[in-house]
Amino acid sequence: MTQLDIQVDDVVHLRKQHPCGGWQWRVFRIGADIGIVCLTCHRRLMLPRHKFRKAIKTIEHRRSAQPENGDSLLLSESSTSGNP
């Protein structure tokens, strides 16, 4: 089982290029859906966790500070199963 630690303000590279030509996205929200914003055109998208997990290719830049107020998420197959 692969785990992926994503935090707010991380910059990620997705598998598909955005129509504006951008590849880099910044995470702005973590919850039931993952909110990302394109760094080229500033378009915002909300993706369900399982789709985000499949769409991500690499994490390019990590936020330097430790997470505050629970704004990090450990994505794994067990986190999408619906069990608390």
mmCIF file of the N, C-alpha and C atoms, coordinates in Angstrom:
data_MODEL
# 
_entry.id   MODEL 
# 
loop_
_atom_site.group_PDB 
_atom_site.id 
_atom_site.type_symbol 
_atom_site.label_atom_id 
_atom_site.label_alt_id 
_atom_site.label_comp_id 
_atom_site.label_asym_id 
_atom_site.label_entity_id 
_atom_site.label_seq_id 
_atom_site.pdbx_PDB_ins_code 
_atom_site.Cartn_x 
_atom_site.Cartn_y 
_atom_site.Cartn_z 
_atom_site.occupancy 
_atom_site.B_iso_or_equiv 
_atom_site.pdbx_formal_charge 
_atom_site.auth_seq_id 
_atom_site.auth_comp_id 
_atom_site.auth_asym_id 
_atom_site.auth_atom_id 
_atom_site.pdbx_PDB_model_num 
ATOM 1   N N  . MET A 1 1  ? 0.846   -1.176 0.000   1.00 0.00 ? 1  MET A N  1 
ATOM 2   C CA . MET A 1 1  ? 0.000   0.000  0.000   1.00 0.00 ? 1  MET A CA 1 
ATOM 3   C C  . MET A 1 1  ? 0.894   1.243  0.000   1.00 0.00 ? 1  MET A C  1 
ATOM 4   N N  . THR A 1 2  ? 0.699   2.102  -0.960  1.00 0.00 ? 2  THR A N  1 
ATOM 5   C CA . THR A 1 2  ? 1.480   3.322  -1.089  1.00 0.00 ? 2  THR A CA 1 
ATOM 6   C C  . THR A 1 2  ? 0.787   4.458  -0.357  1.00 0.00 ? 2  THR A C  1 
ATOM 7   N N  . GLN A 1 3  ? 1.586   5.222  0.403   1.00 0.00 ? 3  GLN A N  1 
ATOM 8   C CA . GLN A 1 3  ? 1.039   6.379  1.100   1.00 0.00 ? 3  GLN A CA 1 
ATOM 9   C C  . GLN A 1 3  ? 1.652   7.635  0.507   1.00 0.00 ? 3  GLN A C  1 
ATOM 10  N N  . LEU A 1 4  ? 0.869   8.682  0.463   1.00 0.00 ? 4  LEU A N  1 
ATOM 11  C CA . LEU A 1 4  ? 1.295   9.938  -0.118  1.00 0.00 ? 4  LEU A CA 1 
ATOM 12  C C  . LEU A 1 4  ? 0.940   11.046 0.855   1.00 0.00 ? 4  LEU A C  1 
ATOM 13  N N  . ASP A 1 5  ? 1.935   11.743 1.365   1.00 0.00 ? 5  ASP A N  1 
ATOM 14  C CA . ASP A 1 5  ? 1.711   12.807 2.334   1.00 0.00 ? 5  ASP A CA 1 
ATOM 15  C C  . ASP A 1 5  ? 1.631   14.139 1.596   1.00 0.00 ? 5  ASP A C  1 
ATOM 16  N N  . ILE A 1 6  ? 0.455   14.722 1.582   1.00 0.00 ? 6  ILE A N  1 
ATOM 17  C CA . ILE A 1 6  ? 0.224   15.993 0.901   1.00 0.00 ? 6  ILE A CA 1 
ATOM 18  C C  . ILE A 1 6  ? -0.136  17.039 1.939   1.00 0.00 ? 6  ILE A C  1 
ATOM 19  N N  . GLN A 1 7  ? 0.423   18.242 1.792   1.00 0.00 ? 7  GLN A N  1 
ATOM 20  C CA . GLN A 1 7  ? 0.131   19.348 2.696   1.00 0.00 ? 7  GLN A CA 1 
ATOM 21  C C  . GLN A 1 7  ? -0.304  20.558 1.878   1.00 0.00 ? 7  GLN A C  1 
ATOM 22  N N  . VAL A 1 8  ? -1.009  21.465 2.535   1.00 0.00 ? 8  VAL A N  1 
ATOM 23  C CA . VAL A 1 8  ? -1.397  22.720 1.900   1.00 0.00 ? 8  VAL A CA 1 
ATOM 24  C C  . VAL A 1 8  ? -0.124  23.470 1.506   1.00 0.00 ? 8  VAL A C  1 
ATOM 25  N N  . ASP A 1 9  ? -0.129  24.089 0.347   1.00 0.00 ? 9  ASP A N  1 
ATOM 26  C CA . ASP A 1 9  ? 0.973   24.845 -0.261  1.00 0.00 ? 9  ASP A CA 1 
ATOM 27  C C  . ASP A 1 9  ? 2.040   23.979 -0.911  1.00 0.00 ? 9  ASP A C  1 
ATOM 28  N N  . ASP A 1 10 ? 1.861   22.650 -0.971  1.00 0.00 ? 10 ASP A N  1 
ATOM 29  C CA . ASP A 1 10 ? 2.762   21.812 -1.759  1.00 0.00 ? 10 ASP A CA 1 
ATOM 30  C C  . ASP A 1 10 ? 2.504   22.089 -3.234  1.00 0.00 ? 10 ASP A C  1 
ATOM 31  N N  . VAL A 1 11 ? 3.549   22.012 -4.054  1.00 0.00 ? 11 VAL A N  1 
ATOM 32  C CA . VAL A 1 11 ? 3.421   22.158 -5.502  1.00 0.00 ? 11 VAL A CA 1 
ATOM 33  C C  . VAL A 1 11 ? 3.577   20.773 -6.110  1.00 0.00 ? 11 VAL A C  1 
ATOM 34  N N  . VAL A 1 12 ? 2.592   20.377 -6.920  1.00 0.00 ? 12 VAL A N  1 
ATOM 35  C CA . VAL A 1 12 ? 2.591   19.041 -7.512  1.00 0.00 ? 12 VAL A CA 1 
ATOM 36  C C  . VAL A 1 12 ? 2.588   19.130 -9.034  1.00 0.00 ? 12 VAL A C  1 
ATOM 37  N N  . HIS A 1 13 ? 3.086   18.081 -9.656  1.00 0.00 ? 13 HIS A N  1 
ATOM 38  C CA . HIS A 1 13 ? 3.104   17.946 -11.113 1.00 0.00 ? 13 HIS A CA 1 
ATOM 39  C C  . HIS A 1 13 ? 2.105   16.849 -11.450 1.00 0.00 ? 13 HIS A C  1 
ATOM 40  N N  . LEU A 1 14 ? 1.082   17.181 -12.249 1.00 0.00 ? 14 LEU A N  1 
ATOM 41  C CA . LEU A 1 14 ? 0.069   16.195 -12.611 1.00 0.00 ? 14 LEU A CA 1 
ATOM 42  C C  . LEU A 1 14 ? 0.448   15.478 -13.905 1.00 0.00 ? 14 LEU A C  1 
ATOM 43  N N  . ARG A 1 15 ? -0.192  14.340 -14.142 1.00 0.00 ? 15 ARG A N  1 
ATOM 44  C CA . ARG A 1 15 ? 0.121   13.518 -15.314 1.00 0.00 ? 15 ARG A CA 1 
ATOM 45  C C  . ARG A 1 15 ? -0.324  14.167 -16.629 1.00 0.00 ? 15 ARG A C  1 
ATOM 46  N N  . LYS A 1 16 ? -1.409  14.924 -16.593 1.00 0.00 ? 16 LYS A N  1 
ATOM 47  C CA . LYS A 1 16 ? -1.906  15.570 -17.807 1.00 0.00 ? 16 LYS A CA 1 
ATOM 48  C C  . LYS A 1 16 ? -1.673  17.075 -17.732 1.00 0.00 ? 16 LYS A C  1 
ATOM 49  N N  . GLN A 1 17 ? -1.319  17.651 -18.870 1.00 0.00 ? 17 GLN A N  1 
ATOM 50  C CA . GLN A 1 17 ? -1.098  19.090 -18.953 1.00 0.00 ? 17 GLN A CA 1 
ATOM 51  C C  . GLN A 1 17 ? -2.439  19.818 -18.965 1.00 0.00 ? 17 GLN A C  1 
ATOM 52  N N  . HIS A 1 18 ? -2.498  20.956 -18.279 1.00 0.00 ? 18 HIS A N  1 
ATOM 53  C CA . HIS A 1 18 ? -3.694  21.788 -18.273 1.00 0.00 ? 18 HIS A CA 1 
ATOM 54  C C  . HIS A 1 18 ? -3.825  22.458 -19.647 1.00 0.00 ? 18 HIS A C  1 
ATOM 55  N N  . PRO A 1 19 ? -5.030  22.749 -20.119 1.00 0.00 ? 19 PRO A N  1 
ATOM 56  C CA . PRO A 1 19 ? -5.199  23.398 -21.429 1.00 0.00 ? 19 PRO A CA 1 
ATOM 57  C C  . PRO A 1 19 ? -4.436  24.719 -21.581 1.00 0.00 ? 19 PRO A C  1 
ATOM 58  N N  . CYS A 1 20 ? -4.136  25.404 -20.491 1.00 0.00 ? 20 CYS A N  1 
ATOM 59  C CA . CYS A 1 20 ? -3.373  26.652 -20.571 1.00 0.00 ? 20 CYS A CA 1 
ATOM 60  C C  . CYS A 1 20 ? -1.892  26.392 -20.828 1.00 0.00 ? 20 CYS A C  1 
ATOM 61  N N  . GLY A 1 21 ? -1.467  25.146 -20.701 1.00 0.00 ? 21 GLY A N  1 
ATOM 62  C CA . GLY A 1 21 ? -0.063  24.794 -20.915 1.00 0.00 ? 21 GLY A CA 1 
ATOM 63  C C  . GLY A 1 21 ? 0.697   24.538 -19.632 1.00 0.00 ? 21 GLY A C  1 
ATOM 64  N N  . GLY A 1 22 ? 0.059   24.737 -18.490 1.00 0.00 ? 22 GLY A N  1 
ATOM 65  C CA . GLY A 1 22 ? 0.738   24.562 -17.207 1.00 0.00 ? 22 GLY A CA 1 
ATOM 66  C C  . GLY A 1 22 ? 0.773   23.118 -16.739 1.00 0.00 ? 22 GLY A C  1 
ATOM 67  N N  . TRP A 1 23 ? 1.839   22.775 -16.031 1.00 0.00 ? 23 TRP A N  1 
ATOM 68  C CA . TRP A 1 23 ? 2.002   21.443 -15.442 1.00 0.00 ? 23 TRP A CA 1 
ATOM 69  C C  . TRP A 1 23 ? 1.979   21.493 -13.924 1.00 0.00 ? 23 TRP A C  1 
ATOM 70  N N  . GLN A 1 24 ? 2.279   22.645 -13.337 1.00 0.00 ? 24 GLN A N  1 
ATOM 71  C CA . GLN A 1 24 ? 2.424   22.741 -11.885 1.00 0.00 ? 24 GLN A CA 1 
ATOM 72  C C  . GLN A 1 24 ? 1.149   23.258 -11.235 1.00 0.00 ? 24 GLN A C  1 
ATOM 73  N N  . TRP A 1 25 ? 0.806   22.640 -10.099 1.00 0.00 ? 25 TRP A N  1 
ATOM 74  C CA . TRP A 1 25 ? -0.387  22.987 -9.343  1.00 0.00 ? 25 TRP A CA 1 
ATOM 75  C C  . TRP A 1 25 ? -0.018  23.123 -7.875  1.00 0.00 ? 25 TRP A C  1 
ATOM 76  N N  . ARG A 1 26 ? -0.641  24.080 -7.177  1.00 0.00 ? 26 ARG A N  1 
ATOM 77  C CA . ARG A 1 26 ? -0.428  24.266 -5.745  1.00 0.00 ? 26 ARG A CA 1 
ATOM 78  C C  . ARG A 1 26 ? -1.663  23.775 -5.006  1.00 0.00 ? 26 ARG A C  1 
ATOM 79  N N  . VAL A 1 27 ? -1.448  22.995 -3.956  1.00 0.00 ? 27 VAL A N  1 
ATOM 80  C CA . VAL A 1 27 ? -2.548  22.489 -3.137  1.00 0.00 ? 27 VAL A CA 1 
ATOM 81  C C  . VAL A 1 27 ? -3.011  23.617 -2.220  1.00 0.00 ? 27 VAL A C  1 
ATOM 82  N N  . PHE A 1 28 ? -4.307  23.955 -2.256  1.00 0.00 ? 28 PHE A N  1 
ATOM 83  C CA . PHE A 1 28 ? -4.820  25.014 -1.389  1.00 0.00 ? 28 PHE A CA 1 
ATOM 84  C C  . PHE A 1 28 ? -5.850  24.512 -0.391  1.00 0.00 ? 28 PHE A C  1 
ATOM 85  N N  . ARG A 1 29 ? -6.358  23.296 -0.566  1.00 0.00 ? 29 ARG A N  1 
ATOM 86  C CA . ARG A 1 29 ? -7.367  22.776 0.356   1.00 0.00 ? 29 ARG A CA 1 
ATOM 87  C C  . ARG A 1 29 ? -7.238  21.265 0.426   1.00 0.00 ? 29 ARG A C  1 
ATOM 88  N N  . ILE A 1 30 ? -7.377  20.738 1.637   1.00 0.00 ? 30 ILE A N  1 
ATOM 89  C CA . ILE A 1 30 ? -7.368  19.297 1.852   1.00 0.00 ? 30 ILE A CA 1 
ATOM 90  C C  . ILE A 1 30 ? -8.578  18.942 2.688   1.00 0.00 ? 30 ILE A C  1 
ATOM 91  N N  . GLY A 1 31 ? -9.336  18.000 2.209   1.00 0.00 ? 31 GLY A N  1 
ATOM 92  C CA . GLY A 1 31 ? -10.529 17.533 2.908   1.00 0.00 ? 31 GLY A CA 1 
ATOM 93  C C  . GLY A 1 31 ? -11.047 16.311 2.187   1.00 0.00 ? 31 GLY A C  1 
ATOM 94  N N  . ALA A 1 32 ? -12.355 16.196 2.063   1.00 0.00 ? 32 ALA A N  1 
ATOM 95  C CA . ALA A 1 32 ? -12.919 15.100 1.277   1.00 0.00 ? 32 ALA A CA 1 
ATOM 96  C C  . ALA A 1 32 ? -12.463 15.226 -0.172  1.00 0.00 ? 32 ALA A C  1 
ATOM 97  N N  . ASP A 1 33 ? -12.312 16.458 -0.636  1.00 0.00 ? 33 ASP A N  1 
ATOM 98  C CA . ASP A 1 33 ? -11.757 16.747 -1.957  1.00 0.00 ? 33 ASP A CA 1 
ATOM 99  C C  . ASP A 1 33 ? -10.443 17.488 -1.770  1.00 0.00 ? 33 ASP A C  1 
ATOM 100 N N  . ILE A 1 34 ? -9.577  17.389 -2.756  1.00 0.00 ? 34 ILE A N  1 
ATOM 101 C CA . ILE A 1 34 ? -8.305  18.106 -2.743  1.00 0.00 ? 34 ILE A CA 1 
ATOM 102 C C  . ILE A 1 34 ? -8.460  19.309 -3.664  1.00 0.00 ? 34 ILE A C  1 
ATOM 103 N N  . GLY A 1 35 ? -8.196  20.502 -3.154  1.00 0.00 ? 35 GLY A N  1 
ATOM 104 C CA . GLY A 1 35 ? -8.268  21.719 -3.952  1.00 0.00 ? 35 GLY A CA 1 
ATOM 105 C C  . GLY A 1 35 ? -6.893  22.069 -4.480  1.00 0.00 ? 35 GLY A C  1 
ATOM 106 N N  . ILE A 1 36 ? -6.801  22.299 -5.790  1.00 0.00 ? 36 ILE A N  1 
ATOM 107 C CA . ILE A 1 36 ? -5.535  22.676 -6.408  1.00 0.00 ? 36 ILE A CA 1 
ATOM 108 C C  . ILE A 1 36 ? -5.756  23.894 -7.293  1.00 0.00 ? 36 ILE A C  1 
ATOM 109 N N  . VAL A 1 37 ? -4.698  24.687 -7.457  1.00 0.00 ? 37 VAL A N  1 
ATOM 110 C CA . VAL A 1 37 ? -4.761  25.875 -8.304  1.00 0.00 ? 37 VAL A CA 1 
ATOM 111 C C  . VAL A 1 37 ? -3.591  25.814 -9.286  1.00 0.00 ? 37 VAL A C  1 
ATOM 112 N N  . CYS A 1 38 ? -3.879  26.058 -10.570 1.00 0.00 ? 38 CYS A N  1 
ATOM 113 C CA . CYS A 1 38 ? -2.856  26.048 -11.613 1.00 0.00 ? 38 CYS A CA 1 
ATOM 114 C C  . CYS A 1 38 ? -1.935  27.253 -11.406 1.00 0.00 ? 38 CYS A C  1 
ATOM 115 N N  . LEU A 1 39 ? -0.628  27.024 -11.441 1.00 0.00 ? 39 LEU A N  1 
ATOM 116 C CA . LEU A 1 39 ? 0.315   28.117 -11.232 1.00 0.00 ? 39 LEU A CA 1 
ATOM 117 C C  . LEU A 1 39 ? 0.509   28.966 -12.483 1.00 0.00 ? 39 LEU A C  1 
ATOM 118 N N  . THR A 1 40 ? -0.027  28.541 -13.625 1.00 0.00 ? 40 THR A N  1 
ATOM 119 C CA . THR A 1 40 ? 0.088   29.314 -14.859 1.00 0.00 ? 40 THR A CA 1 
ATOM 120 C C  . THR A 1 40 ? -1.092  30.266 -15.039 1.00 0.00 ? 40 THR A C  1 
ATOM 121 N N  . CYS A 1 41 ? -2.318  29.730 -14.938 1.00 0.00 ? 41 CYS A N  1 
ATOM 122 C CA . CYS A 1 41 ? -3.507  30.557 -15.207 1.00 0.00 ? 41 CYS A CA 1 
ATOM 123 C C  . CYS A 1 41 ? -4.357  30.812 -13.960 1.00 0.00 ? 41 CYS A C  1 
ATOM 124 N N  . HIS A 1 42 ? -3.999  30.231 -12.821 1.00 0.00 ? 42 HIS A N  1 
ATOM 125 C CA . HIS A 1 42 ? -4.674  30.414 -11.527 1.00 0.00 ? 42 HIS A CA 1 
ATOM 126 C C  . HIS A 1 42 ? -6.088  29.835 -11.496 1.00 0.00 ? 42 HIS A C  1 
ATOM 127 N N  . ARG A 1 43 ? -6.369  28.885 -12.362 1.00 0.00 ? 43 ARG A N  1 
ATOM 128 C CA . ARG A 1 43 ? -7.651  28.176 -12.350 1.00 0.00 ? 43 ARG A CA 1 
ATOM 129 C C  . ARG A 1 43 ? -7.685  27.233 -11.149 1.00 0.00 ? 43 ARG A C  1 
ATOM 130 N N  . ARG A 1 44 ? -8.811  27.191 -10.453 1.00 0.00 ? 44 ARG A N  1 
ATOM 131 C CA . ARG A 1 44 ? -8.960  26.316 -9.288  1.00 0.00 ? 44 ARG A CA 1 
ATOM 132 C C  . ARG A 1 44 ? -9.779  25.088 -9.646  1.00 0.00 ? 44 ARG A C  1 
ATOM 133 N N  . LEU A 1 45 ? -9.341  23.937 -9.150  1.00 0.00 ? 45 LEU A N  1 
ATOM 134 C CA . LEU A 1 45 ? -10.054 22.678 -9.347  1.00 0.00 ? 45 LEU A CA 1 
ATOM 135 C C  . LEU A 1 45 ? -10.204 21.971 -8.015  1.00 0.00 ? 45 LEU A C  1 
ATOM 136 N N  . MET A 1 46 ? -11.280 21.235 -7.882  1.00 0.00 ? 46 MET A N  1 
ATOM 137 C CA . MET A 1 46 ? -11.492 20.366 -6.727  1.00 0.00 ? 46 MET A CA 1 
ATOM 138 C C  . MET A 1 46 ? -11.561 18.940 -7.258  1.00 0.00 ? 46 MET A C  1 
ATOM 139 N N  . LEU A 1 47 ? -10.694 18.080 -6.756  1.00 0.00 ? 47 LEU A N  1 
ATOM 140 C CA . LEU A 1 47 ? -10.671 16.682 -7.181  1.00 0.00 ? 47 LEU A CA 1 
ATOM 141 C C  . LEU A 1 47 ? -10.938 15.777 -5.991  1.00 0.00 ? 47 LEU A C  1 
ATOM 142 N N  . PRO A 1 48 ? -11.738 14.732 -6.180  1.00 0.00 ? 48 PRO A N  1 
ATOM 143 C CA . PRO A 1 48 ? -11.871 13.734 -5.112  1.00 0.00 ? 48 PRO A CA 1 
ATOM 144 C C  . PRO A 1 48 ? -10.501 13.110 -4.828  1.00 0.00 ? 48 PRO A C  1 
ATOM 145 N N  . ARG A 1 49 ? -10.301 12.654 -3.607  1.00 0.00 ? 49 ARG A N  1 
ATOM 146 C CA . ARG A 1 49 ? -9.000  12.102 -3.212  1.00 0.00 ? 49 ARG A CA 1 
ATOM 147 C C  . ARG A 1 49 ? -8.496  11.023 -4.157  1.00 0.00 ? 49 ARG A C  1 
ATOM 148 N N  . HIS A 1 50 ? -9.367  10.078 -4.515  1.00 0.00 ? 50 HIS A N  1 
ATOM 149 C CA . HIS A 1 50 ? -8.910  8.963  -5.349  1.00 0.00 ? 50 HIS A CA 1 
ATOM 150 C C  . HIS A 1 50 ? -8.490  9.431  -6.744  1.00 0.00 ? 50 HIS A C  1 
ATOM 151 N N  . LYS A 1 51 ? -9.153  10.441 -7.288  1.00 0.00 ? 51 LYS A N  1 
ATOM 152 C CA . LYS A 1 51 ? -8.759  10.962 -8.601  1.00 0.00 ? 51 LYS A CA 1 
ATOM 153 C C  . LYS A 1 51 ? -7.464  11.760 -8.498  1.00 0.00 ? 51 LYS A C  1 
ATOM 154 N N  . PHE A 1 52 ? -7.312  12.524 -7.413  1.00 0.00 ? 52 PHE A N  1 
ATOM 155 C CA . PHE A 1 52 ? -6.072  13.277 -7.207  1.00 0.00 ? 52 PHE A CA 1 
ATOM 156 C C  . PHE A 1 52 ? -4.892  12.326 -7.083  1.00 0.00 ? 52 PHE A C  1 
ATOM 157 N N  . ARG A 1 53 ? -5.086  11.249 -6.333  1.00 0.00 ? 53 ARG A N  1 
ATOM 158 C CA . ARG A 1 53 ? -4.013  10.274 -6.117  1.00 0.00 ? 53 ARG A CA 1 
ATOM 159 C C  . ARG A 1 53 ? -3.563  9.653  -7.440  1.00 0.00 ? 53 ARG A C  1 
ATOM 160 N N  . LYS A 1 54 ? -4.501  9.413  -8.353  1.00 0.00 ? 54 LYS A N  1 
ATOM 161 C CA . LYS A 1 54 ? -4.151  8.861  -9.660  1.00 0.00 ? 54 LYS A CA 1 
ATOM 162 C C  . LYS A 1 54 ? -3.541  9.920  -10.581 1.00 0.00 ? 54 LYS A C  1 
ATOM 163 N N  . ALA A 1 55 ? -3.959  11.171 -10.428 1.00 0.00 ? 55 ALA A N  1 
ATOM 164 C CA . ALA A 1 55 ? -3.528  12.242 -11.330 1.00 0.00 ? 55 ALA A CA 1 
ATOM 165 C C  . ALA A 1 55 ? -2.140  12.776 -11.009 1.00 0.00 ? 55 ALA A C  1 
ATOM 166 N N  . ILE A 1 56 ? -1.680  12.622 -9.779  1.00 0.00 ? 56 ILE A N  1 
ATOM 167 C CA . ILE A 1 56 ? -0.405  13.206 -9.370  1.00 0.00 ? 56 ILE A CA 1 
ATOM 168 C C  . ILE A 1 56 ? 0.761   12.390 -9.929  1.00 0.00 ? 56 ILE A C  1 
ATOM 169 N N  . LYS A 1 57 ? 1.772   13.096 -10.424 1.00 0.00 ? 57 LYS A N  1 
ATOM 170 C CA . LYS A 1 57 ? 2.976   12.444 -10.932 1.00 0.00 ? 57 LYS A CA 1 
ATOM 171 C C  . LYS A 1 57 ? 4.115   12.599 -9.931  1.00 0.00 ? 57 LYS A C  1 
ATOM 172 N N  . THR A 1 58 ? 4.401   13.834 -9.529  1.00 0.00 ? 58 THR A N  1 
ATOM 173 C CA . THR A 1 58 ? 5.453   14.082 -8.535  1.00 0.00 ? 58 THR A CA 1 
ATOM 174 C C  . THR A 1 58 ? 5.050   15.242 -7.637  1.00 0.00 ? 58 THR A C  1 
ATOM 175 N N  . ILE A 1 59 ? 5.666   15.287 -6.466  1.00 0.00 ? 59 ILE A N  1 
ATOM 176 C CA . ILE A 1 59 ? 5.567   16.446 -5.584  1.00 0.00 ? 59 ILE A CA 1 
ATOM 177 C C  . ILE A 1 59 ? 6.842   17.235 -5.816  1.00 0.00 ? 59 ILE A C  1 
ATOM 178 N N  . GLU A 1 60 ? 6.721   18.431 -6.396  1.00 0.00 ? 60 GLU A N  1 
ATOM 179 C CA . GLU A 1 60 ? 7.900   19.188 -6.797  1.00 0.00 ? 60 GLU A CA 1 
ATOM 180 C C  . GLU A 1 60 ? 8.480   20.035 -5.678  1.00 0.00 ? 60 GLU A C  1 
ATOM 181 N N  . HIS A 1 61 ? 7.631   20.676 -4.900  1.00 0.00 ? 61 HIS A N  1 
ATOM 182 C CA . HIS A 1 61 ? 8.096   21.521 -3.800  1.00 0.00 ? 61 HIS A CA 1 
ATOM 183 C C  . HIS A 1 61 ? 7.257   21.218 -2.582  1.00 0.00 ? 61 HIS A C  1 
ATOM 184 N N  . ARG A 1 62 ? 7.914   21.040 -1.472  1.00 0.00 ? 62 ARG A N  1 
ATOM 185 C CA . ARG A 1 62 ? 7.237   20.790 -0.213  1.00 0.00 ? 62 ARG A CA 1 
ATOM 186 C C  . ARG A 1 62 ? 7.184   22.072 0.588   1.00 0.00 ? 62 ARG A C  1 
ATOM 187 N N  . ARG A 1 63 ? 6.129   22.216 1.360   1.00 0.00 ? 63 ARG A N  1 
ATOM 188 C CA . ARG A 1 63 ? 6.052   23.331 2.297   1.00 0.00 ? 63 ARG A CA 1 
ATOM 189 C C  . ARG A 1 63 ? 7.086   23.074 3.380   1.00 0.00 ? 63 ARG A C  1 
ATOM 190 N N  . SER A 1 64 ? 7.837   24.085 3.767   1.00 0.00 ? 64 SER A N  1 
ATOM 191 C CA . SER A 1 64 ? 8.954   23.897 4.691   1.00 0.00 ? 64 SER A CA 1 
ATOM 192 C C  . SER A 1 64 ? 8.521   23.732 6.142   1.00 0.00 ? 64 SER A C  1 
ATOM 193 N N  . ALA A 1 65 ? 7.443   24.368 6.555   1.00 0.00 ? 65 ALA A N  1 
ATOM 194 C CA . ALA A 1 65 ? 7.014   24.319 7.959   1.00 0.00 ? 65 ALA A CA 1 
ATOM 195 C C  . ALA A 1 65 ? 6.240   23.039 8.250   1.00 0.00 ? 65 ALA A C  1 
ATOM 196 N N  . GLN A 1 66 ? 6.168   22.682 9.521   1.00 0.00 ? 66 GLN A N  1 
ATOM 197 C CA . GLN A 1 66 ? 5.376   21.541 9.946   1.00 0.00 ? 66 GLN A CA 1 
ATOM 198 C C  . GLN A 1 66 ? 3.896   21.893 9.817   1.00 0.00 ? 66 GLN A C  1 
ATOM 199 N N  . PRO A 1 67 ? 3.033   20.904 9.582   1.00 0.00 ? 67 PRO A N  1 
ATOM 200 C CA . PRO A 1 67 ? 1.603   21.196 9.439   1.00 0.00 ? 67 PRO A CA 1 
ATOM 201 C C  . PRO A 1 67 ? 0.998   21.749 10.721  1.00 0.00 ? 67 PRO A C  1 
ATOM 202 N N  . GLU A 1 68 ? 0.094   22.706 10.550  1.00 0.00 ? 68 GLU A N  1 
ATOM 203 C CA . GLU A 1 68 ? -0.612  23.302 11.674  1.00 0.00 ? 68 GLU A CA 1 
ATOM 204 C C  . GLU A 1 68 ? -2.104  23.077 11.475  1.00 0.00 ? 68 GLU A C  1 
ATOM 205 N N  . ASN A 1 69 ? -2.827  22.953 12.579  1.00 0.00 ? 69 ASN A N  1 
ATOM 206 C CA . ASN A 1 69 ? -4.289  22.845 12.546  1.00 0.00 ? 69 ASN A CA 1 
ATOM 207 C C  . ASN A 1 69 ? -4.788  21.692 11.678  1.00 0.00 ? 69 ASN A C  1 
ATOM 208 N N  . GLY A 1 70 ? -4.016  20.632 11.564  1.00 0.00 ? 70 GLY A N  1 
ATOM 209 C CA . GLY A 1 70 ? -4.470  19.465 10.820  1.00 0.00 ? 70 GLY A CA 1 
ATOM 210 C C  . GLY A 1 70 ? -4.581  19.685 9.326   1.00 0.00 ? 70 GLY A C  1 
ATOM 211 N N  . ASP A 1 71 ? -3.726  20.546 8.743   1.00 0.00 ? 71 ASP A N  1 
ATOM 212 C CA . ASP A 1 71 ? -3.831  20.814 7.317   1.00 0.00 ? 71 ASP A CA 1 
ATOM 213 C C  . ASP A 1 71 ? -2.911  19.916 6.491   1.00 0.00 ? 71 ASP A C  1 
ATOM 214 N N  . SER A 1 72 ? -2.677  18.696 6.957   1.00 0.00 ? 72 SER A N  1 
ATOM 215 C CA . SER A 1 72 ? -1.973  17.710 6.151   1.00 0.00 ? 72 SER A CA 1 
ATOM 216 C C  . SER A 1 72 ? -2.861  16.489 6.009   1.00 0.00 ? 72 SER A C  1 
ATOM 217 N N  . LEU A 1 73 ? -2.548  15.674 5.048   1.00 0.00 ? 73 LEU A N  1 
ATOM 218 C CA . LEU A 1 73 ? -3.374  14.505 4.773   1.00 0.00 ? 73 LEU A CA 1 
ATOM 219 C C  . LEU A 1 73 ? -2.470  13.375 4.340   1.00 0.00 ? 73 LEU A C  1 
ATOM 220 N N  . LEU A 1 74 ? -2.672  12.216 4.914   1.00 0.00 ? 74 LEU A N  1 
ATOM 221 C CA . LEU A 1 74 ? -1.942  11.039 4.511   1.00 0.00 ? 74 LEU A CA 1 
ATOM 222 C C  . LEU A 1 74 ? -2.866  10.243 3.608   1.00 0.00 ? 74 LEU A C  1 
ATOM 223 N N  . LEU A 1 75 ? -2.584  10.250 2.319   1.00 0.00 ? 75 LEU A N  1 
ATOM 224 C CA . LEU A 1 75 ? -3.434  9.568  1.354   1.00 0.00 ? 75 LEU A CA 1 
ATOM 225 C C  . LEU A 1 75 ? -2.986  8.123  1.225   1.00 0.00 ? 75 LEU A C  1 
ATOM 226 N N  . SER A 1 76 ? -3.887  7.220  1.455   1.00 0.00 ? 76 SER A N  1 
ATOM 227 C CA . SER A 1 76 ? -3.616  5.805  1.253   1.00 0.00 ? 76 SER A CA 1 
ATOM 228 C C  . SER A 1 76 ? -4.911  5.140  0.849   1.00 0.00 ? 76 SER A C  1 
ATOM 229 N N  . GLU A 1 77 ? -4.817  3.890  0.479   1.00 0.00 ? 77 GLU A N  1 
ATOM 230 C CA . GLU A 1 77 ? -6.021  3.191  0.066   1.00 0.00 ? 77 GLU A CA 1 
ATOM 231 C C  . GLU A 1 77 ? -6.998  3.048  1.218   1.00 0.00 ? 77 GLU A C  1 
ATOM 232 N N  . SER A 1 78 ? -6.501  2.934  2.444   1.00 0.00 ? 78 SER A N  1 
ATOM 233 C CA . SER A 1 78 ? -7.395  2.789  3.588   1.00 0.00 ? 78 SER A CA 1 
ATOM 234 C C  . SER A 1 78 ? -8.130  4.088  3.906   1.00 0.00 ? 78 SER A C  1 
ATOM 235 N N  . SER A 1 79 ? -7.558  5.251  3.537   1.00 0.00 ? 79 SER A N  1 
ATOM 236 C CA . SER A 1 79 ? -8.212  6.521  3.838   1.00 0.00 ? 79 SER A CA 1 
ATOM 237 C C  . SER A 1 79 ? -9.405  6.781  2.927   1.00 0.00 ? 79 SER A C  1 
ATOM 238 N N  . THR A 1 80 ? -9.510  6.058  1.824   1.00 0.00 ? 80 THR A N  1 
ATOM 239 C CA . THR A 1 80 ? -10.630 6.263  0.916   1.00 0.00 ? 80 THR A CA 1 
ATOM 240 C C  . THR A 1 80 ? -11.703 5.203  1.074   1.00 0.00 ? 80 THR A C  1 
ATOM 241 N N  . SER A 1 81 ? -11.547 4.301  2.052   1.00 0.00 ? 81 SER A N  1 
ATOM 242 C CA . SER A 1 81 ? -12.480 3.190  2.190   1.00 0.00 ? 81 SER A CA 1 
ATOM 243 C C  . SER A 1 81 ? -13.782 3.562  2.871   1.00 0.00 ? 81 SER A C  1 
ATOM 244 N N  . GLY A 1 82 ? -13.840 4.700  3.539   1.00 0.00 ? 82 GLY A N  1 
ATOM 245 C CA . GLY A 1 82 ? -15.058 5.121  4.210   1.00 0.00 ? 82 GLY A CA 1 
ATOM 246 C C  . GLY A 1 82 ? -15.109 4.711  5.663   1.00 0.00 ? 82 GLY A C  1 
ATOM 247 N N  . ASN A 1 83 ? -14.146 3.922  6.114   1.00 0.00 ? 83 ASN A N  1 
ATOM 248 C CA . ASN A 1 83 ? -14.087 3.569  7.529   1.00 0.00 ? 83 ASN A CA 1 
ATOM 249 C C  . ASN A 1 83 ? -13.416 4.684  8.300   1.00 0.00 ? 83 ASN A C  1 
ATOM 250 N N  . PRO A 1 84 ? -13.928 5.033  9.488   1.00 0.00 ? 84 PRO A N  1 
ATOM 251 C CA . PRO A 1 84 ? -13.317 6.134  10.241  1.00 0.00 ? 84 PRO A CA 1 
ATOM 252 C C  . PRO A 1 84 ? -11.958 5.788  10.769  1.00 0.00 ? 84 PRO A C  1 
# 
